Amino acid sequence: MNTAGSVAYGWGALIVAAGVSFYYAKKEIDARRKDATLRGNRPLEKLTWEEKIAQQTTLGDKNLNPIQNSVPKEAFKPPEEKK
């Protein structure tokens, strides 16, 4: 059966390992973000979620694949309501 000391030692080792992993992962992620910013792949300003959605909808037409671009938007009309 595990003693209180062995349980505390196990949890302590786990916490230390997680902290060390977090430290090195954060350095790696920060370096990649800085590199992407310098290359221009990452925007400098922070956007709210509303601004991100608005930006995606304005840029959405440019990012459509060729099959979606082959059909003009005028061809898609909403169904008419029956009265």
C-alpha positions in Angstrom: 0.0 0.0 0.0 1.2 3.5 -0.8 2.3 5.7 2.1 1.5 9.4 2.3 5.1 10.2 1.5 5.2 8.1 -1.7 1.9 9.7 -2.8 3.3 13.2 -2.1 6.5 12.3 -3.9 4.6 11.0 -7.0 2.4 14.1 -7.2 5.4 16.4 -6.7 7.3 14.6 -9.5 4.3 14.9 -11.7 3.9 18.7 -11.0 7.6 19.4 -11.6 7.6 17.4 -14.9 4.5 19.3 -16.0 6.1 22.7 -15.1 9.3 21.9 -17.0 7.3 20.7 -20.0 5.2 23.8 -20.0 8.3 26.1 -19.8 9.9 24.5 -22.8 6.7 24.3 -24.8 5.9 28.0 -24.1 9.4 29.0 -25.3 8.9 27.0 -28.5 5.4 28.5 -29.1 6.5 32.0 -28.4 9.4 31.6 -30.9 7.1 30.3 -33.6 4.7 33.2 -33.0 7.5 35.8 -33.2 8.8 34.2 -36.4 5.3 34.2 -38.0 4.8 37.8 -37.0 8.1 38.8 -38.5 7.3 37.0 -41.8 3.9 38.7 -41.9 1.8 35.5 -41.5 0.4 36.6 -38.1 -1.4 39.9 -37.6 0.0 42.4 -35.1 -3.3 43.6 -33.7 -5.6 41.6 -31.4 -9.1 41.1 -32.7 -12.3 40.3 -30.8 -14.3 37.4 -31.9 -16.8 39.7 -33.6 -14.0 41.4 -35.6 -12.6 37.9 -36.6 -16.0 36.8 -37.9 -16.5 40.0 -39.8 -13.0 39.7 -41.3 -13.7 36.1 -42.3 -16.9 36.9 -44.1 -15.3 39.7 -46.1 -12.3 37.5 -47.0 -14.5 34.4 -47.5 -15.1 34.9 -51.2 -11.4 34.9 -51.9 -10.8 31.7 -50.0 -13.4 29.6 -51.8 -12.2 26.7 -53.7 -12.4 26.6 -57.5 -15.5 24.5 -57.6 -17.4 26.9 -55.5 -16.1 29.9 -57.6 -17.2 28.2 -60.8 -20.9 28.9 -60.1 -21.9 32.5 -60.0 -23.6 33.7 -56.8 -26.6 35.0 -58.8 -27.5 31.4 -59.6 -28.3 30.8 -56.0 -31.6 32.5 -55.2 -33.7 31.8 -52.1 -36.9 30.0 -52.6 -39.9 32.2 -53.1 -42.5 32.2 -50.4 -46.0 30.8 -51.2 -48.9 33.0 -50.3 
